[in-house]
Amino acid sequence: MAETNSKPSVIERIKRWFREMKSELKKVVWPNRKTMIKNTLVVLACVLAVGIFIWVFDAIAGLFVNGIISLVKG
């Protein structure tokens, strides 16, 4: 007697996953060139801003740590 509620095999689950992925990718609205360039520039500006913030914070923290070390050394 074969059980009707058995789990699908690994191969069947992989096939179903690829079918569903293909179906979902058809629903994606891809950006046009203008939108892509605009979004890229926003990301680059944010990366630059965060990089500058980290650089400044690191410089200030370095000065603070060096000041404490020089106080301890005498």
N, CA, C and O atoms as a Tripos MOL2 file, in Angstrom:
@<TRIPOS>MOLECULE
protein
  296   295    74     0     0
PROTEIN
NO_CHARGES

@<TRIPOS>ATOM
      1 N           0.8240   -1.1800    0.0000 N.3       1 MET1
      2 CA          0.0000    0.0000    0.0000 C.3       1 MET1
      3 C           0.8760    1.2540    0.0000 C.2       1 MET1
      4 O           1.6790    1.4400    0.9140 O.2       1 MET1
      5 N           0.7360    2.0950   -0.9850 N.am      2 ALA2
      6 CA          1.5350    3.3150   -1.0830 C.3       2 ALA2
      7 C           0.8720    4.4330   -0.2940 C.2       2 ALA2
      8 O          -0.3460    4.6080   -0.3360 O.2       2 ALA2
      9 N           1.6800    5.1680    0.4090 N.am      3 GLU3
     10 CA          1.1670    6.2790    1.2160 C.3       3 GLU3
     11 C           1.0330    7.5100    0.3320 C.2       3 GLU3
     12 O           1.9800    7.8570   -0.3750 O.2       3 GLU3
     13 N          -0.1120    8.1770    0.3520 N.am      4 THR4
     14 CA         -0.3410    9.3200   -0.5350 C.3       4 THR4
     15 C           0.2120   10.6170    0.0340 C.2       4 THR4
     16 O           0.3830   11.5730   -0.7210 O.2       4 THR4
     17 N           0.4970   10.6960    1.3150 N.am      5 ASN5
     18 CA          0.9900   11.9280    1.9450 C.3       5 ASN5
     19 C           2.4900   11.8800    2.1900 C.2       5 ASN5
     20 O           2.9780   12.5490    3.1010 O.2       5 ASN5
     21 N           3.2320   11.1150    1.4110 N.am      6 SER6
     22 CA          4.6730   11.0310    1.6140 C.3       6 SER6
     23 C           5.3430   12.3150    1.1170 C.2       6 SER6
     24 O           4.8260   13.0210    0.2500 O.2       6 SER6
     25 N           6.5040   12.5850    1.6960 N.am      7 LYS7
     26 CA          7.2600   13.7740    1.3030 C.3       7 LYS7
     27 C           7.8330   13.5830   -0.0950 C.2       7 LYS7
     28 O           8.2270   12.4730   -0.4540 O.2       7 LYS7
     29 N           7.8850   14.6580   -0.8930 N.am      8 PRO8
     30 CA          8.5010   14.5250   -2.2260 C.3       8 PRO8
     31 C          10.0090   14.2960   -2.0920 C.2       8 PRO8
     32 O          10.6250   14.6740   -1.0960 O.2       8 PRO8
     33 N          10.5740   13.6800   -3.1010 N.am      9 SER9
     34 CA         12.0080   13.4030   -3.0660 C.3       9 SER9
     35 C          12.7910   14.7110   -3.1720 C.2       9 SER9
     36 O          12.2440   15.7650   -3.4990 O.2       9 SER9
     37 N          14.0610   14.6080   -2.8900 N.am     10 VAL10
     38 CA         14.9410   15.7750   -2.9450 C.3      10 VAL10
     39 C          14.9590   16.3600   -4.3570 C.2      10 VAL10
     40 O          14.9230   17.5780   -4.5280 O.2      10 VAL10
     41 N          15.0130   15.5000   -5.3510 N.am     11 ILE11
     42 CA         15.0430   15.9520   -6.7490 C.3      11 ILE11
     43 C          13.7590   16.7070   -7.0810 C.2      11 ILE11
     44 O          13.8050   17.7520   -7.7300 O.2      11 ILE11
     45 N          12.6150   16.1860   -6.6400 N.am     12 GLU12
     46 CA         11.3380   16.8530   -6.9030 C.3      12 GLU12
     47 C          11.2710   18.2080   -6.2110 C.2      12 GLU12
     48 O          10.7510   19.1700   -6.7760 O.2      12 GLU12
     49 N          11.7950   18.2870   -4.9910 N.am     13 ARG13
     50 CA         11.7920   19.5710   -4.2760 C.3      13 ARG13
     51 C          12.6980   20.5890   -4.9610 C.2      13 ARG13
     52 O          12.3700   21.7740   -5.0120 O.2      13 ARG13
     53 N          13.8240   20.1420   -5.4830 N.am     14 ILE14
     54 CA         14.7350   21.0490   -6.2000 C.3      14 ILE14
     55 C          14.0760   21.5310   -7.4870 C.2      14 ILE14
     56 O          14.1540   22.7130   -7.8230 O.2      14 ILE14
     57 N          13.4250   20.6120   -8.2110 N.am     15 LYS15
     58 CA         12.7200   21.0000   -9.4430 C.3      15 LYS15
     59 C          11.6320   22.0280   -9.1430 C.2      15 LYS15
     60 O          11.4810   23.0130   -9.8650 O.2      15 LYS15
     61 N          10.8800   21.7900   -8.0750 N.am     16 ARG16
     62 CA          9.8090   22.7160   -7.7140 C.3      16 ARG16
     63 C          10.3830   24.0750   -7.3300 C.2      16 ARG16
     64 O           9.8150   25.1110   -7.6760 O.2      16 ARG16
     65 N          11.5150   24.0740   -6.6120 N.am     17 TRP17
     66 CA         12.1470   25.3250   -6.2080 C.3      17 TRP17
     67 C          12.5460   26.1470   -7.4380 C.2      17 TRP17
     68 O          12.3150   27.3550   -7.4800 O.2      17 TRP17
     69 N          13.1520   25.4830   -8.4480 N.am     18 PHE18
     70 CA         13.5520   26.1930   -9.6610 C.3      18 PHE18
     71 C          12.3430   26.7030  -10.4390 C.2      18 PHE18
     72 O          12.3820   27.8030  -10.9890 O.2      18 PHE18
     73 N          11.2590   25.9080  -10.4930 N.am     19 ARG19
     74 CA         10.0400   26.3560  -11.1690 C.3      19 ARG19
     75 C           9.4740   27.5930  -10.4840 C.2      19 ARG19
     76 O           9.0900   28.5540  -11.1510 O.2      19 ARG19
     77 N           9.4230   27.5710   -9.1640 N.am     20 GLU20
     78 CA          8.8930   28.7180   -8.4260 C.3      20 GLU20
     79 C           9.7910   29.9360   -8.5690 C.2      20 GLU20
     80 O           9.3040   31.0620   -8.6680 O.2      20 GLU20
     81 N          11.1140   29.7120   -8.5800 N.am     21 MET21
     82 CA         12.0490   30.8220   -8.7420 C.3      21 MET21
     83 C          11.8650   31.4690  -10.1190 C.2      21 MET21
     84 O          11.8610   32.6950  -10.2340 O.2      21 MET21
     85 N          11.7160   30.6560  -11.1510 N.am     22 LYS22
     86 CA         11.5060   31.1730  -12.5060 C.3      22 LYS22
     87 C          10.2090   31.9730  -12.5700 C.2      22 LYS22
     88 O          10.1500   33.0260  -13.2040 O.2      22 LYS22
     89 N           9.1820   31.4700  -11.9150 N.am     23 SER23
     90 CA          7.8980   32.1640  -11.8960 C.3      23 SER23
     91 C           8.0150   33.5130  -11.1910 C.2      23 SER23
     92 O           7.4630   34.5090  -11.6580 O.2      23 SER23
     93 N           8.7250   33.5460  -10.0810 N.am     24 GLU24
     94 CA          8.8860   34.8060   -9.3420 C.3      24 GLU24
     95 C           9.7310   35.8130  -10.1120 C.2      24 GLU24
     96 O           9.4550   37.0130  -10.0750 O.2      24 GLU24
     97 N          10.7620   35.3320  -10.8120 N.am     25 LEU25
     98 CA         11.6180   36.2440  -11.5790 C.3      25 LEU25
     99 C          10.8700   36.8950  -12.7320 C.2      25 LEU25
    100 O          11.2470   37.9810  -13.1720 O.2      25 LEU25
    101 N           9.8310   36.2610  -13.2230 N.am     26 LYS26
    102 CA          9.0230   36.8690  -14.2780 C.3      26 LYS26
    103 C           8.2360   38.0620  -13.7540 C.2      26 LYS26
    104 O           7.8340   38.9280  -14.5300 O.2      26 LYS26
    105 N           8.0130   38.1140  -12.4450 N.am     27 LYS27
    106 CA          7.2420   39.2000  -11.8360 C.3      27 LYS27
    107 C           8.1090   40.4170  -11.5050 C.2      27 LYS27
    108 O           7.5860   41.4850  -11.1870 O.2      27 LYS27
    109 N           9.4170   40.2580  -11.5770 N.am     28 VAL28
    110 CA         10.3310   41.3360  -11.1930 C.3      28 VAL28
    111 C          10.2690   42.4640  -12.2070 C.2      28 VAL28
    112 O          10.2640   42.2290  -13.4150 O.2      28 VAL28
    113 N          10.2220   43.6980  -11.7030 N.am     29 VAL29
    114 CA         10.2770   44.8760  -12.5700 C.3      29 VAL29
    115 C          11.7070   45.3980  -12.5000 C.2      29 VAL29
    116 O          12.1300   45.9540  -11.4860 O.2      29 VAL29
    117 N          12.4330   45.2150  -13.5760 N.am     30 TRP30
    118 CA         13.8390   45.6130  -13.5930 C.3      30 TRP30
    119 C          13.9420   47.1180  -13.8350 C.2      30 TRP30
    120 O          13.1640   47.6640  -14.6180 O.2      30 TRP30
    121 N          14.8880   47.8020  -13.1790 N.am     31 PRO31
    122 CA         15.0050   49.2530  -13.3480 C.3      31 PRO31
    123 C          15.5650   49.6130  -14.7150 C.2      31 PRO31
    124 O          16.3060   48.8490  -15.3320 O.2      31 PRO31
    125 N          15.1780   50.8200  -15.1730 N.am     32 ASN32
    126 CA         15.7460   51.2890  -16.4400 C.3      32 ASN32
    127 C          17.1160   51.9100  -16.1480 C.2      32 ASN32
    128 O          17.5380   51.9950  -14.9950 O.2      32 ASN32
    129 N          17.7900   52.3350  -17.1940 N.am     33 ARG33
    130 CA         19.1650   52.8320  -17.0460 C.3      33 ARG33
    131 C          19.2350   54.0580  -16.1400 C.2      33 ARG33
    132 O          20.1290   54.1600  -15.3010 O.2      33 ARG33
    133 N          18.2870   54.9980  -16.3090 N.am     34 LYS34
    134 CA         18.2970   56.2310  -15.5270 C.3      34 LYS34
    135 C          18.1290   55.9280  -14.0350 C.2      34 LYS34
    136 O          18.8440   56.4880  -13.2040 O.2      34 LYS34
    137 N          17.2020   55.0590  -13.7010 N.am     35 THR35
    138 CA         16.9710   54.6960  -12.3070 C.3      35 THR35
    139 C          18.1710   53.9690  -11.7240 C.2      35 THR35
    140 O          18.5460   54.2010  -10.5750 O.2      35 THR35
    141 N          18.7670   53.0990  -12.5060 N.am     36 MET36
    142 CA         19.9230   52.3480  -12.0310 C.3      36 MET36
    143 C          21.0960   53.2760  -11.7330 C.2      36 MET36
    144 O          21.7710   53.1150  -10.7160 O.2      36 MET36
    145 N          21.3430   54.2440  -12.6120 N.am     37 ILE37
    146 CA         22.4350   55.1960  -12.3910 C.3      37 ILE37
    147 C          22.1550   56.0420  -11.1540 C.2      37 ILE37
    148 O          23.0490   56.2690  -10.3400 O.2      37 ILE37
    149 N          20.9130   56.5090  -11.0110 N.am     38 LYS38
    150 CA         20.5390   57.3180   -9.8460 C.3      38 LYS38
    151 C          20.7390   56.5260   -8.5450 C.2      38 LYS38
    152 O          21.3120   57.0420   -7.5850 O.2      38 LYS38
    153 N          20.2710   55.2910   -8.5170 N.am     39 ASN39
    154 CA         20.4180   54.4630   -7.3220 C.3      39 ASN39
    155 C          21.8790   54.1620   -7.0210 C.2      39 ASN39
    156 O          22.2850   54.1330   -5.8590 O.2      39 ASN39
    157 N          22.6650   53.9380   -8.0640 N.am     40 THR40
    158 CA         24.0920   53.6850   -7.8760 C.3      40 THR40
    159 C          24.7830   54.8960   -7.2700 C.2      40 THR40
    160 O          25.6200   54.7540   -6.3790 O.2      40 THR40
    161 N          24.4400   56.0830   -7.7460 N.am     41 LEU41
    162 CA         25.0430   57.2960   -7.1930 C.3      41 LEU41
    163 C          24.6430   57.5150   -5.7380 C.2      41 LEU41
    164 O          25.4570   57.9700   -4.9330 O.2      41 LEU41
    165 N          23.4010   57.1970   -5.3950 N.am     42 VAL42
    166 CA         22.9610   57.3130   -4.0010 C.3      42 VAL42
    167 C          23.7570   56.3530   -3.1240 C.2      42 VAL42
    168 O          24.1990   56.7310   -2.0390 O.2      42 VAL42
    169 N          23.9430   55.1220   -3.5780 N.am     43 VAL43
    170 CA         24.7050   54.1380   -2.8010 C.3      43 VAL43
    171 C          26.1520   54.5910   -2.6350 C.2      43 VAL43
    172 O          26.7020   54.5010   -1.5380 O.2      43 VAL43
    173 N          26.7710   55.0750   -3.7020 N.am     44 LEU44
    174 CA         28.1560   55.5450   -3.6180 C.3      44 LEU44
    175 C          28.2840   56.7370   -2.6670 C.2      44 LEU44
    176 O          29.2500   56.8230   -1.9100 O.2      44 LEU44
    177 N          27.3150   57.6570   -2.7020 N.am     45 ALA45
    178 CA         27.3460   58.8040   -1.7900 C.3      45 ALA45
    179 C          27.2210   58.3490   -0.3380 C.2      45 ALA45
    180 O          27.9130   58.8630    0.5410 O.2      45 ALA45
    181 N          26.3400   57.3880   -0.0950 N.am     46 CYS46
    182 CA         26.1780   56.8730    1.2740 C.3      46 CYS46
    183 C          27.4400   56.1660    1.7470 C.2      46 CYS46
    184 O          27.8540   56.3410    2.8930 O.2      46 CYS46
    185 N          28.0500   55.3770    0.8870 N.am     47 VAL47
    186 CA         29.2880   54.6840    1.2440 C.3      47 VAL47
    187 C          30.3810   55.7010    1.5530 C.2      47 VAL47
    188 O          31.1260   55.5380    2.5190 O.2      47 VAL47
    189 N          30.4790   56.7420    0.7450 N.am     48 LEU48
    190 CA         31.4750   57.7850    0.9720 C.3      48 LEU48
    191 C          31.2190   58.5010    2.2970 C.2      48 LEU48
    192 O          32.1590   58.7480    3.0520 O.2      48 LEU48
    193 N          29.9640   58.8370    2.5890 N.am     49 ALA49
    194 CA         29.6230   59.5270    3.8320 C.3      49 ALA49
    195 C          29.9430   58.6660    5.0490 C.2      49 ALA49
    196 O          30.5180   59.1530    6.0220 O.2      49 ALA49
    197 N          29.5780   57.4110    4.9960 N.am     50 VAL50
    198 CA         29.8650   56.5120    6.1230 C.3      50 VAL50
    199 C          31.3720   56.3200    6.2680 C.2      50 VAL50
    200 O          31.8860   56.2800    7.3860 O.2      50 VAL50
    201 N          32.0790   56.2030    5.1530 N.am     51 GLY51
    202 CA         33.5350   56.0630    5.1990 C.3      51 GLY51
    203 C          34.2020   57.2650    5.8420 C.2      51 GLY51
    204 O          35.1110   57.1140    6.6590 O.2      51 GLY51
    205 N          33.7500   58.4680    5.4740 N.am     52 ILE52
    206 CA         34.3140   59.6850    6.0760 C.3      52 ILE52
    207 C          33.9990   59.7350    7.5670 C.2      52 ILE52
    208 O          34.8570   60.0990    8.3710 O.2      52 ILE52
    209 N          32.7640   59.3690    7.9440 N.am     53 PHE53
    210 CA         32.3860   59.3630    9.3580 C.3      53 PHE53
    211 C          33.2730   58.4020   10.1500 C.2      53 PHE53
    212 O          33.7680   58.7550   11.2200 O.2      53 PHE53
    213 N          33.4740   57.2020    9.6330 N.am     54 ILE54
    214 CA         34.3160   56.2250   10.3310 C.3      54 ILE54
    215 C          35.7500   56.7090   10.4110 C.2      54 ILE54
    216 O          36.4100   56.5180   11.4330 O.2      54 ILE54
    217 N          36.2480   57.3340    9.3470 N.am     55 TRP55
    218 CA         37.6140   57.8420    9.3350 C.3      55 TRP55
    219 C          37.7940   58.9240   10.4000 C.2      55 TRP55
    220 O          38.7760   58.9100   11.1420 O.2      55 TRP55
    221 N          36.8430   59.8620   10.4730 N.am     56 VAL56
    222 CA         36.9210   60.9430   11.4690 C.3      56 VAL56
    223 C          36.8160   60.3600   12.8840 C.2      56 VAL56
    224 O          37.5860   60.7350   13.7680 O.2      56 VAL56
    225 N          35.8630   59.4440   13.0990 N.am     57 PHE57
    226 CA         35.7110   58.8310   14.4080 C.3      57 PHE57
    227 C          36.9800   58.0890   14.8070 C.2      57 PHE57
    228 O          37.4040   58.1650   15.9600 O.2      57 PHE57
    229 N          37.5900   57.3710   13.8620 N.am     58 ASP58
    230 CA         38.8240   56.6450   14.1480 C.3      58 ASP58
    231 C          39.9550   57.5960   14.5090 C.2      58 ASP58
    232 O          40.7350   57.3170   15.4190 O.2      58 ASP58
    233 N          40.0490   58.7200   13.8000 N.am     59 ALA59
    234 CA         41.1040   59.6970   14.0960 C.3      59 ALA59
    235 C          40.9100   60.2870   15.4940 C.2      59 ALA59
    236 O          41.8720   60.4170   16.2500 O.2      59 ALA59
    237 N          39.6750   60.6440   15.8380 N.am     60 ILE60
    238 CA         39.4040   61.2090   17.1660 C.3      60 ILE60
    239 C          39.6550   60.1690   18.2550 C.2      60 ILE60
    240 O          40.2600   60.4740   19.2830 O.2      60 ILE60
    241 N          39.1930   58.9490   18.0280 N.am     61 ALA61
    242 CA         39.4150   57.8900   19.0090 C.3      61 ALA61
    243 C          40.9100   57.6110   19.1670 C.2      61 ALA61
    244 O          41.3830   57.3740   20.2780 O.2      61 ALA61
    245 N          41.6560   57.6380   18.0560 N.am     62 GLY62
    246 CA         43.1040   57.4300   18.1270 C.3      62 GLY62
    247 C          43.7820   58.5090   18.9470 C.2      62 GLY62
    248 O          44.6650   58.2130   19.7530 O.2      62 GLY62
    249 N          43.3780   59.7690   18.7500 N.am     63 LEU63
    250 CA         43.9450   60.8550   19.5500 C.3      63 LEU63
    251 C          43.6160   60.6790   21.0280 C.2      63 LEU63
    252 O          44.4600   60.9140   21.8930 O.2      63 LEU63
    253 N          42.3910   60.2670   21.3080 N.am     64 PHE64
    254 CA         41.9640   60.0550   22.6850 C.3      64 PHE64
    255 C          42.7770   58.9300   23.3360 C.2      64 PHE64
    256 O          43.2530   59.0860   24.4610 O.2      64 PHE64
    257 N          42.9370   57.8230   22.6540 N.am     65 VAL65
    258 CA         43.6960   56.6950   23.1970 C.3      65 VAL65
    259 C          45.1710   57.0720   23.3730 C.2      65 VAL65
    260 O          45.7820   56.7360   24.3870 O.2      65 VAL65
    261 N          45.7380   57.7690   22.3880 N.am     66 ASN66
    262 CA         47.1320   58.2080   22.5310 C.3      66 ASN66
    263 C          47.3050   59.1860   23.6900 C.2      66 ASN66
    264 O          48.3280   59.1750   24.3740 O.2      66 ASN66
    265 N          46.2850   60.0410   23.9060 N.am     67 GLY67
    266 CA         46.3480   60.9540   25.0490 C.3      67 GLY67
    267 C          46.3240   60.2080   26.3620 C.2      67 GLY67
    268 O          47.0720   60.5480   27.2800 O.2      67 GLY67
    269 N          45.4860   59.2070   26.4710 N.am     68 ILE68
    270 CA         45.4350   58.4120   27.7080 C.3      68 ILE68
    271 C          46.7430   57.6700   27.9140 C.2      68 ILE68
    272 O          47.2450   57.6100   29.0360 O.2      68 ILE68
    273 N          47.3100   57.0980   26.8410 N.am     69 ILE69
    274 CA         48.5750   56.3760   26.9530 C.3      69 ILE69
    275 C          49.6870   57.3160   27.3960 C.2      69 ILE69
    276 O          50.5060   56.9470   28.2380 O.2      69 ILE69
    277 N          49.7280   58.5240   26.8420 N.am     70 SER70
    278 CA         50.7830   59.4710   27.2280 C.3      70 SER70
    279 C          50.6010   59.9250   28.6690 C.2      70 SER70
    280 O          51.5940   60.1900   29.3470 O.2      70 SER70
    281 N          49.3650   60.0260   29.1650 N.am     71 LEU71
    282 CA         49.1390   60.3760   30.5640 C.3      71 LEU71
    283 C          49.6050   59.2730   31.4890 C.2      71 LEU71
    284 O          50.1660   59.5450   32.5500 O.2      71 LEU71
    285 N          49.3780   58.0200   31.0940 N.am     72 VAL72
    286 CA         49.7700   56.8910   31.9360 C.3      72 VAL72
    287 C          51.2810   56.7490   31.9600 C.2      72 VAL72
    288 O          51.8530   56.4530   33.0090 O.2      72 VAL72
    289 N          51.9400   56.9540   30.8240 N.am     73 LYS73
    290 CA         53.4050   56.8200   30.7610 C.3      73 LYS73
    291 C          54.0910   57.9420   31.5470 C.2      73 LYS73
    292 O          55.1730   57.7550   32.1030 O.2      73 LYS73
    293 N          53.4500   59.0940   31.5830 N.am     74 GLY74
    294 CA         54.0230   60.1900   32.3450 C.3      74 GLY74
    295 C          54.8490   61.0460   31.5520 C.2      74 GLY74
    296 O          55.4020   62.0190   32.0650 O.2      74 GLY74
@<TRIPOS>BOND
     1     1     2 1
     2     2     3 1
     3     3     4 2
     4     3     5 am
     5     5     6 1
     6     6     7 1
     7     7     8 2
     8     7     9 am
     9     9    10 1
    10    10    11 1
    11    11    12 2
    12    11    13 am
    13    13    14 1
    14    14    15 1
    15    15    16 2
    16    15    17 am
    17    17    18 1
    18    18    19 1
    19    19    20 2
    20    19    21 am
    21    21    22 1
    22    22    23 1
    23    23    24 2
    24    23    25 am
    25    25    26 1
    26    26    27 1
    27    27    28 2
    28    27    29 am
    29    29    30 1
    30    30    31 1
    31    31    32 2
    32    31    33 am
    33    33    34 1
    34    34    35 1
    35    35    36 2
    36    35    37 am
    37    37    38 1
    38    38    39 1
    39    39    40 2
    40    39    41 am
    41    41    42 1
    42    42    43 1
    43    43    44 2
    44    43    45 am
    45    45    46 1
    46    46    47 1
    47    47    48 2
    48    47    49 am
    49    49    50 1
    50    50    51 1
    51    51    52 2
    52    51    53 am
    53    53    54 1
    54    54    55 1
    55    55    56 2
    56    55    57 am
    57    57    58 1
    58    58    59 1
    59    59    60 2
    60    59    61 am
    61    61    62 1
    62    62    63 1
    63    63    64 2
    64    63    65 am
    65    65    66 1
    66    66    67 1
    67    67    68 2
    68    67    69 am
    69    69    70 1
    70    70    71 1
    71    71    72 2
    72    71    73 am
    73    73    74 1
    74    74    75 1
    75    75    76 2
    76    75    77 am
    77    77    78 1
    78    78    79 1
    79    79    80 2
    80    79    81 am
    81    81    82 1
    82    82    83 1
    83    83    84 2
    84    83    85 am
    85    85    86 1
    86    86    87 1
    87    87    88 2
    88    87    89 am
    89    89    90 1
    90    90    91 1
    91    91    92 2
    92    91    93 am
    93    93    94 1
    94    94    95 1
    95    95    96 2
    96    95    97 am
    97    97    98 1
    98    98    99 1
    99    99   100 2
   100    99   101 am
   101   101   102 1
   102   102   103 1
   103   103   104 2
   104   103   105 am
   105   105   106 1
   106   106   107 1
   107   107   108 2
   108   107   109 am
   109   109   110 1
   110   110   111 1
   111   111   112 2
   112   111   113 am
   113   113   114 1
   114   114   115 1
   115   115   116 2
   116   115   117 am
   117   117   118 1
   118   118   119 1
   119   119   120 2
   120   119   121 am
   121   121   122 1
   122   122   123 1
   123   123   124 2
   124   123   125 am
   125   125   126 1
   126   126   127 1
   127   127   128 2
   128   127   129 am
   129   129   130 1
   130   130   131 1
   131   131   132 2
   132   131   133 am
   133   133   134 1
   134   134   135 1
   135   135   136 2
   136   135   137 am
   137   137   138 1
   138   138   139 1
   139   139   140 2
   140   139   141 am
   141   141   142 1
   142   142   143 1
   143   143   144 2
   144   143   145 am
   145   145   146 1
   146   146   147 1
   147   147   148 2
   148   147   149 am
   149   149   150 1
   150   150   151 1
   151   151   152 2
   152   151   153 am
   153   153   154 1
   154   154   155 1
   155   155   156 2
   156   155   157 am
   157   157   158 1
   158   158   159 1
   159   159   160 2
   160   159   161 am
   161   161   162 1
   162   162   163 1
   163   163   164 2
   164   163   165 am
   165   165   166 1
   166   166   167 1
   167   167   168 2
   168   167   169 am
   169   169   170 1
   170   170   171 1
   171   171   172 2
   172   171   173 am
   173   173   174 1
   174   174   175 1
   175   175   176 2
   176   175   177 am
   177   177   178 1
   178   178   179 1
   179   179   180 2
   180   179   181 am
   181   181   182 1
   182   182   183 1
   183   183   184 2
   184   183   185 am
   185   185   186 1
   186   186   187 1
   187   187   188 2
   188   187   189 am
   189   189   190 1
   190   190   191 1
   191   191   192 2
   192   191   193 am
   193   193   194 1
   194   194   195 1
   195   195   196 2
   196   195   197 am
   197   197   198 1
   198   198   199 1
   199   199   200 2
   200   199   201 am
   201   201   202 1
   202   202   203 1
   203   203   204 2
   204   203   205 am
   205   205   206 1
   206   206   207 1
   207   207   208 2
   208   207   209 am
   209   209   210 1
   210   210   211 1
   211   211   212 2
   212   211   213 am
   213   213   214 1
   214   214   215 1
   215   215   216 2
   216   215   217 am
   217   217   218 1
   218   218   219 1
   219   219   220 2
   220   219   221 am
   221   221   222 1
   222   222   223 1
   223   223   224 2
   224   223   225 am
   225   225   226 1
   226   226   227 1
   227   227   228 2
   228   227   229 am
   229   229   230 1
   230   230   231 1
   231   231   232 2
   232   231   233 am
   233   233   234 1
   234   234   235 1
   235   235   236 2
   236   235   237 am
   237   237   238 1
   238   238   239 1
   239   239   240 2
   240   239   241 am
   241   241   242 1
   242   242   243 1
   243   243   244 2
   244   243   245 am
   245   245   246 1
   246   246   247 1
   247   247   248 2
   248   247   249 am
   249   249   250 1
   250   250   251 1
   251   251   252 2
   252   251   253 am
   253   253   254 1
   254   254   255 1
   255   255   256 2
   256   255   257 am
   257   257   258 1
   258   258   259 1
   259   259   260 2
   260   259   261 am
   261   261   262 1
   262   262   263 1
   263   263   264 2
   264   263   265 am
   265   265   266 1
   266   266   267 1
   267   267   268 2
   268   267   269 am
   269   269   270 1
   270   270   271 1
   271   271   272 2
   272   271   273 am
   273   273   274 1
   274   274   275 1
   275   275   276 2
   276   275   277 am
   277   277   278 1
   278   278   279 1
   279   279   280 2
   280   279   281 am
   281   281   282 1
   282   282   283 1
   283   283   284 2
   284   283   285 am
   285   285   286 1
   286   286   287 1
   287   287   288 2
   288   287   289 am
   289   289   290 1
   290   290   291 1
   291   291   292 2
   292   291   293 am
   293   293   294 1
   294   294   295 1
   295   295   296 2
@<TRIPOS>SUBSTRUCTURE
     1 MET1         2 RESIDUE 1 A MET
     2 ALA2         6 RESIDUE 1 A ALA
     3 GLU3        10 RESIDUE 1 A GLU
     4 THR4        14 RESIDUE 1 A THR
     5 ASN5        18 RESIDUE 1 A ASN
     6 SER6        22 RESIDUE 1 A SER
     7 LYS7        26 RESIDUE 1 A LYS
     8 PRO8        30 RESIDUE 1 A PRO
     9 SER9        34 RESIDUE 1 A SER
    10 VAL10       38 RESIDUE 1 A VAL
    11 ILE11       42 RESIDUE 1 A ILE
    12 GLU12       46 RESIDUE 1 A GLU
    13 ARG13       50 RESIDUE 1 A ARG
    14 ILE14       54 RESIDUE 1 A ILE
    15 LYS15       58 RESIDUE 1 A LYS
    16 ARG16       62 RESIDUE 1 A ARG
    17 TRP17       66 RESIDUE 1 A TRP
    18 PHE18       70 RESIDUE 1 A PHE
    19 ARG19       74 RESIDUE 1 A ARG
    20 GLU20       78 RESIDUE 1 A GLU
    21 MET21       82 RESIDUE 1 A MET
    22 LYS22       86 RESIDUE 1 A LYS
    23 SER23       90 RESIDUE 1 A SER
    24 GLU24       94 RESIDUE 1 A GLU
    25 LEU25       98 RESIDUE 1 A LEU
    26 LYS26      102 RESIDUE 1 A LYS
    27 LYS27      106 RESIDUE 1 A LYS
    28 VAL28      110 RESIDUE 1 A VAL
    29 VAL29      114 RESIDUE 1 A VAL
    30 TRP30      118 RESIDUE 1 A TRP
    31 PRO31      122 RESIDUE 1 A PRO
    32 ASN32      126 RESIDUE 1 A ASN
    33 ARG33      130 RESIDUE 1 A ARG
    34 LYS34      134 RESIDUE 1 A LYS
    35 THR35      138 RESIDUE 1 A THR
    36 MET36      142 RESIDUE 1 A MET
    37 ILE37      146 RESIDUE 1 A ILE
    38 LYS38      150 RESIDUE 1 A LYS
    39 ASN39      154 RESIDUE 1 A ASN
    40 THR40      158 RESIDUE 1 A THR
    41 LEU41      162 RESIDUE 1 A LEU
    42 VAL42      166 RESIDUE 1 A VAL
    43 VAL43      170 RESIDUE 1 A VAL
    44 LEU44      174 RESIDUE 1 A LEU
    45 ALA45      178 RESIDUE 1 A ALA
    46 CYS46      182 RESIDUE 1 A CYS
    47 VAL47      186 RESIDUE 1 A VAL
    48 LEU48      190 RESIDUE 1 A LEU
    49 ALA49      194 RESIDUE 1 A ALA
    50 VAL50      198 RESIDUE 1 A VAL
    51 GLY51      202 RESIDUE 1 A GLY
    52 ILE52      206 RESIDUE 1 A ILE
    53 PHE53      210 RESIDUE 1 A PHE
    54 ILE54      214 RESIDUE 1 A ILE
    55 TRP55      218 RESIDUE 1 A TRP
    56 VAL56      222 RESIDUE 1 A VAL
    57 PHE57      226 RESIDUE 1 A PHE
    58 ASP58      230 RESIDUE 1 A ASP
    59 ALA59      234 RESIDUE 1 A ALA
    60 ILE60      238 RESIDUE 1 A ILE
    61 ALA61      242 RESIDUE 1 A ALA
    62 GLY62      246 RESIDUE 1 A GLY
    63 LEU63      250 RESIDUE 1 A LEU
    64 PHE64      254 RESIDUE 1 A PHE
    65 VAL65      258 RESIDUE 1 A VAL
    66 ASN66      262 RESIDUE 1 A ASN
    67 GLY67      266 RESIDUE 1 A GLY
    68 ILE68      270 RESIDUE 1 A ILE
    69 ILE69      274 RESIDUE 1 A ILE
    70 SER70      278 RESIDUE 1 A SER
    71 LEU71      282 RESIDUE 1 A LEU
    72 VAL72      286 RESIDUE 1 A VAL
    73 LYS73      290 RESIDUE 1 A LYS
    74 GLY74      294 RESIDUE 1 A GLY
